[in-house]
Amino acid sequence: MPSRTEIPLTDDDVRNIPTSAWRLVRQNEAMRYWEADVELPGGSQGTVARTEYLESDQLLSMNADLRKERSGQRYTAGMGSDKSGNMPMVHTGQIPLNVYYQEIAPRIAAGDRDFLRWWLRQDRNAHFRTRDGSLRT
């Protein structure tokens, strides 16, 4: 059996692989696994693997529904502070695990405790939030 070497690809590298090159290897209720044969630098042949998380679309749809439902409400509406309780933790977002582990977990593991809050505040990540508007500090 030939040795296997993993070479990380950039998003641009993956975008440059034609759609017709990808073949479905297997699928379950949560994921699809794809492979494509490519020519590597130096002319050798290789296989690229890609995982597609199917639940991501469903999660983003749920986030959109929650944003509509909570539109115009106080940030803590229905939480403990309305019931003479302490300020509760407020459900502010839902992030697919593949995104969390790729973009967020490494920064938290490196000690950047404020990264998640900063990341959720970015306009490009607004679709992961479950409330409109900005996040409190």
Long-range contacts (C-beta under 8 A, 24 or more apart in sequence): 7-40, 7-46, 9-48, 14-48, 14-50, 17-48, 22-50, 25-49, 29-54, 30-54, 30-55, 51-98, 53-96, 53-97, 53-98, 55-96, 56-96, 56-98, 56-99, 59-94, 59-95, 59-96, 60-96, 60-127, 60-128, 62-94, 63-93, 63-94, 63-127, 63-128, 63-129, 63-130, 64-127, 66-91, 66-130, 66-131, 67-129, 67-130, 67-131, 67-132, 70-130, 70-131, 70-132, 71-132, 75-131, 75-133, 75-136, 90-131, 91-130, 92-120, 92-129, 92-130, 92-131, 92-135, 93-120, 93-128, 93-129, 93-130, 94-128, 94-130, 95-128, 99-128
